[in-house]
Amino acid sequence: MDERQCVSKTIKTIGSKWTVFILHELCEGTKRFGELERSLKGISPKTLSQRLKDLEKSGVVKKTVYPVVPLRVEYELTEKGRSLREVIDKMIEWGSRGGA
């Protein structure tokens, strides 16, 4: 796979609006849907749900459903997802230096 294909693959995984912010929140640890929704001011429940499904499908996020009443669902990064922390940290570093 050449460099352009690698970049394209990364953008396909994390390039949607809100995705990097969701990943950043999950870098802090396991979160429930409501916790993510509260911390990501402005995201709609529909968008959050879709992004989490996409991340789960790509193997970046793991969803755990606990069969209790009320139903408890938690999201956490997989090993593949945790490897994106370096990318997110570099984005933060670049932005803090006035990169934009």
NORNORFEN-V280545 format. One record per backbone hydrogen bond with DSSP energy under -0.5 kcal/mol. NH is the residue of the N-H (numbers start at 0). CO is the residue of the C=O. Records with the same first field share a line. If there is no record, write none. Layout:
BEGIN
NH: CO  CO
END
This chain:
BEGIN
5: 1
6: 2
7: 3
8: 4
9: 5
10: 6
11: 7
12: 8
13: 9
14: 10
18: 15
19: 15
21: 17
22: 18
23: 19
24: 20
25: 21
26: 22
27: 23  24
28: 25
30: 74
32: 72
35: 31
36: 32
37: 33
38: 34
39: 35
40: 38
42: 39
47: 43
48: 44
49: 45
50: 46
51: 47
52: 48
53: 49
54: 50
55: 51
56: 52
57: 53
58: 55
59: 54
60: 54
61: 75
63: 73
65: 63  71
66: 64
67: 65
69: 67
71: 65
73: 63
74: 30
75: 61
77: 59
81: 77
82: 78
83: 80
84: 81
85: 82
87: 83
88: 84
89: 85
90: 86
91: 87
92: 88
93: 89
94: 90
95: 91
96: 92
97: 94
98: 93
END
